[in-house]
Amino acid sequence: MSKPPTAPPDTRPETRMVHAGTLRSQFGETSEALFLTQSYVYDSAEECAARFAGDRPGFIYSRFSNPNIAMLERRMVELEGAGAARAFASGMAAVTACLLAPHQAGDHIIASRAVFGSCLYVLQDLLPRYGIHTTLVDGHDLAQWQQAIRPNTRSLFLESPTNPTLDVLDIPAIAAIAHGAGARLIVDNVFATPIFQSPLSLGADVVVYSATKHIDGQGRCLGGIILSSESFINDHIHNFARQTGPSISPFNAWILLKGLETLAIRVRAQSGSAGRLADALATHRNITRLIYPGRADHPQAALVQKQMTGGSTMVSFEVKGGQAGAFRFLNGLKLTKISNNLGDARSMATHPATTTHQRLSATARAELGISDGLIRFSVGLEHHDDLIADVTRALEQASS
C-alpha cells in the first residue's frame, strides 16, 4: 500500500488536519475524491504478484487497503504523532482489536474499572473464552496497578477522562508502571480528543478512538482507529484487520476526513460552552454533584492541568430524586436531544445507569460513581446561553 504524502513540515495540528495525507487523482480535485471500489486492477500479472507479496506499494483490496482509508490513517498519524495507524468500522472494533490481536492464551491484562460498558464486556466476557484474563483496578490508585502486575501481564488499558464520571487518570505514572513490567499502555482518548490530550507524548504505547464521536462529530457515520508505533501496527494489528475484516468503508473514511478538517474548531467551541454550562449549574439547587475537568473543583484538577490542554466537551451531574428525577429532567429538555452518542454538533444527554452502563450491577455502578441520578451531557455547537436556558428549565421542571 502506498503512503499518502505528509503535511508541510513544522505545521500545527489545525493545518495537518486539513492537508495531511491527501491523495489526488489525475483530475487534481481540491477535496479528496471518494474511491468506492472493492478491488483494483494491475498492469500485469507480475505487478499483481509483487503487490500481494508486499514488494511494491499499491492497493489490493478495500477490506484492508483503500485510498480514502489510507488518507484517514495518514492524517491521524500526523495529528497524533504516531508511527502508524489502522482504521476500523467502529470504535469498539478498534478497542477489541487492541485487546485481542496482541494477546494470546495465558496473557494477562490490567484495566481501570471505569471504562465503557462494551469494553467491560470484551475484558470480562469475551477475552476469557480465549484464555486471556483481566484484573480490574481503581484507576486512581497507582498501588493497585502495581500490585496487579503479574509475570504474564502484557497490557494495561484505561480511559481518561472516563465515561461517564469524567475522572482523569495519571497517564505518565501508569505508563511507567506498565513499562517497568515490560507491558504496554493502551489509552482510549475519546473524551479528551487529540485536541486536548496526546497520550503517546505522555508515555502511552497505543491510543484508540471511536471516530464516531468528535472526529465525525455530526452524527453521520461510525468509525474507529488505532495509533501506535509502526512495529505494533505491523506486528499485531495489520494482519488481524486484513484477515478478520472489521474494515471501515471508504465512504465512512471520507466522511471522517471531512470531520477532521473542523475538529479543532468544533471541540474548542464545544468545550468553551461546556465550561459555561458547568459554571452555571455548579450551585443549582437541584444538582447534588457536578463534574467538569475544566473546573478547579474537579477531583483531579491538578492532573488535568498537567496532562490536558483543555477541559472537555462533556459535563456530568447528578440530579436530585434518583432515576425518577433524572428522567423528569431528560423529558423536560426541549433543545437538547436524549441520545447515547456524544461529541456531536447537537447537544445530547443520556442516563448512564439505564443506557451505556446498564449491564453492570447496581453495586458495580455505585463503585464507579454512577448513581441513579447521574446525567452525562455532551455539549454541542448551540449558543451556550440557549443550552443553559434549556438545562435550567428542565431542572426546574424535574424538581416540581
Backbone hydrogen bonds, N-H to C=O, Kabsch-Sander energy under -0.5 kcal/mol:
donor,donor_aa,acceptor,acceptor_aa,energy
11,T,8,P,-0.8
15,T,12,R,-0.8
16,R,12,R,-2.2
17,M,13,P,-2.4
18,V,15,T,-1.0
19,H,15,T,-2.1
20,A,16,R,-2.1
21,G,5,P,-1.7
22,T,19,H,-1.4
28,G,25,S,-1.6
35,F,33,A,-0.6
36,L,34,L,-1.0
37,T,35,F,-1.6
40,Y,60,I,-0.8
48,C,44,S,-2.0
49,A,45,A,-2.5
50,A,46,E,-2.3
51,R,47,E,-2.1
52,F,48,C,-2.2
53,A,49,A,-1.9
54,G,50,A,-0.6
54,G,51,R,-1.0
55,D,50,A,-2.3
56,R,50,A,-1.1
62,S,38,Q,-3.0
64,F,61,Y,-1.9
65,S,61,Y,-1.8
70,A,66,N,-2.9
71,M,67,P,-2.1
72,L,68,N,-2.1
73,E,69,I,-2.6
74,R,70,A,-2.3
75,R,71,M,-2.5
76,M,72,L,-2.2
77,V,73,E,-2.2
78,E,74,R,-2.1
79,L,75,R,-1.8
80,E,76,M,-2.7
81,G,77,V,-1.8
82,A,77,V,-1.6
83,G,228,S,-1.7
84,A,228,S,-2.2
86,R,226,I,-2.0
88,F,224,G,-3.4
89,A,246,P,-2.0
94,A,90,S,-1.7
95,V,91,G,-2.5
96,T,92,M,-2.7
97,A,93,A,-1.9
98,C,94,A,-2.2
99,L,95,V,-2.0
100,L,96,T,-2.1
101,A,97,A,-1.7
103,H,100,L,-1.4
106,G,131,G,-3.2
107,D,104,Q,-2.3
108,H,152,N,-2.1
109,I,133,H,-2.6
110,I,155,S,-2.2
111,A,135,T,-2.4
112,S,157,F,-2.2
113,R,137,V,-3.0
115,V,113,R,-1.5
117,G,356,T,-0.5
119,C,116,F,-0.6
120,L,116,F,-1.8
121,Y,117,G,-1.7
122,V,118,S,-2.0
123,L,119,C,-2.6
124,Q,120,L,-3.1
125,D,121,Y,-2.5
126,L,121,Y,-2.1
127,L,122,V,-2.8
129,R,126,L,-1.3
130,Y,127,L,-2.0
131,G,128,P,-1.6
132,I,127,L,-2.0
133,H,107,D,-1.8
133,H,131,G,-0.6
135,T,109,I,-2.4
137,V,111,A,-2.2
139,G,137,V,-0.8
141,D,138,D,-1.6
142,L,140,H,-1.1
144,Q,141,D,-0.8
145,W,141,D,-1.5
146,Q,142,L,-2.3
147,Q,143,A,-2.9
148,A,144,Q,-1.6
149,I,145,W,-0.6
149,I,146,Q,-1.1
153,T,150,R,-1.7
154,R,108,H,-2.9
155,S,108,H,-1.1
156,L,184,R,-2.6
157,F,110,I,-2.4
158,L,186,I,-1.9
160,S,161,P,-0.5
160,S,188,D,-1.4
162,T,167,D,-1.7
166,L,162,T,-1.9
169,L,167,D,-0.5
171,I,169,L,-1.4
174,I,170,D,-2.3
175,A,171,I,-2.7
176,A,172,P,-2.0
177,I,173,A,-1.6
178,A,174,I,-2.3
179,H,175,A,-2.9
180,G,176,A,-2.0
181,A,177,I,-0.9
181,A,178,A,-0.9
182,G,179,H,-1.3
183,A,178,A,-3.0
184,R,154,R,-2.0
186,I,156,L,-3.3
186,I,184,R,-0.5
187,V,206,V,-2.6
188,D,158,L,-2.9
189,N,187,V,-0.8
189,N,208,V,-1.9
193,T,189,N,-2.3
196,F,192,A,-0.9
196,F,193,T,-0.8
197,Q,193,T,-1.3
201,S,198,S,-0.6
202,L,198,S,-0.9
202,L,199,P,-0.6
203,G,200,L,-1.0
204,A,199,P,-2.5
205,D,185,L,-2.2
206,V,185,L,-2.0
207,V,227,L,-2.5
208,V,187,V,-2.4
209,Y,225,I,-2.3
211,A,209,Y,-1.0
211,A,223,G,-0.9
212,T,223,G,-1.4
213,K,210,S,-1.6
216,D,211,A,-2.0
217,G,212,T,-0.6
217,G,213,K,-2.9
224,G,88,F,-1.9
225,I,209,Y,-1.9
226,I,86,R,-2.5
227,L,207,V,-2.7
228,S,84,A,-2.0
233,I,229,S,-2.2
234,N,230,E,-2.6
235,D,231,S,-2.9
236,H,232,F,-2.3
237,I,232,F,-1.0
237,I,233,I,-0.9
238,H,233,I,-3.3
241,A,237,I,-2.7
242,R,238,H,-2.5
243,Q,239,N,-2.6
244,T,240,F,-2.3
245,G,241,A,-1.6
247,S,245,G,-1.3
253,A,249,S,-2.4
254,W,250,P,-2.2
255,I,251,F,-2.3
256,L,252,N,-2.4
257,L,253,A,-2.0
258,K,254,W,-1.8
259,G,255,I,-2.1
260,L,256,L,-2.3
261,E,257,L,-1.0
262,T,258,K,-0.5
262,T,259,G,-1.2
263,L,260,L,-0.9
266,R,262,T,-2.6
267,V,263,L,-2.9
268,R,264,A,-2.1
269,A,265,I,-1.9
270,Q,266,R,-2.9
271,S,267,V,-2.5
272,G,268,R,-2.0
273,S,269,A,-2.0
274,A,270,Q,-2.5
275,G,271,S,-2.4
276,R,272,G,-1.7
277,L,273,S,-2.6
278,A,274,A,-2.8
279,D,275,G,-2.3
280,A,276,R,-2.1
281,L,277,L,-1.7
282,A,278,A,-1.3
284,H,281,L,-1.8
287,I,284,H,-1.7
288,T,318,E,-2.0
289,R,318,E,-0.8
291,I,316,S,-3.2
295,R,292,Y,-2.0
298,H,295,R,-1.5
301,A,298,H,-1.8
304,V,300,Q,-2.4
305,Q,301,A,-2.1
306,K,302,A,-1.3
307,Q,303,L,-2.3
308,M,304,V,-2.2
309,T,196,F,-2.3
313,T,191,F,-0.5
315,V,377,F,-2.6
316,S,291,I,-2.1
317,F,375,I,-2.0
318,E,289,R,-2.5
319,V,373,G,-2.5
320,K,286,N,-2.2
322,G,319,V,-0.7
324,A,321,G,-0.6
325,G,321,G,-1.5
326,A,322,G,-2.5
327,F,323,Q,-2.9
328,R,324,A,-2.3
329,F,325,G,-2.2
330,L,326,A,-2.7
331,N,327,F,-2.7
332,G,328,R,-1.0
332,G,329,F,-0.8
333,L,329,F,-0.6
333,L,330,L,-1.1
337,K,347,S,-2.4
339,S,337,K,-0.8
339,S,349,A,-1.7
345,A,217,G,-1.0
348,M,378,S,-2.3
349,A,337,K,-2.5
350,T,376,R,-2.0
354,T,351,H,-1.7
355,T,351,H,-0.6
355,T,352,P,-0.9
357,H,352,P,-2.4
358,Q,355,T,-1.4
360,L,357,H,-1.2
365,R,361,S,-2.5
366,A,362,A,-2.2
367,E,363,T,-2.1
368,L,364,A,-1.2
369,G,365,R,-0.5
369,G,366,A,-1.1
370,I,365,R,-2.8
371,S,369,G,-1.2
374,L,371,S,-1.3
375,I,317,F,-3.0
376,R,350,T,-2.3
377,F,315,V,-3.0
377,F,375,I,-0.6
378,S,348,M,-3.5
378,S,376,R,-0.5
379,V,313,T,-2.8
379,V,377,F,-0.6
381,L,345,A,-3.4
386,D,383,H,-0.5
387,L,383,H,-1.8
388,I,384,H,-2.7
389,A,385,D,-2.1
390,D,386,D,-2.2
391,V,387,L,-2.8
392,T,388,I,-2.6
393,R,389,A,-2.0
394,A,390,D,-1.9
395,L,391,V,-2.3
396,E,392,T,-2.0
397,Q,393,R,-2.0
398,A,394,A,-2.0
399,S,395,L,-1.1
400,S,396,E,-0.5
400,S,397,Q,-0.8
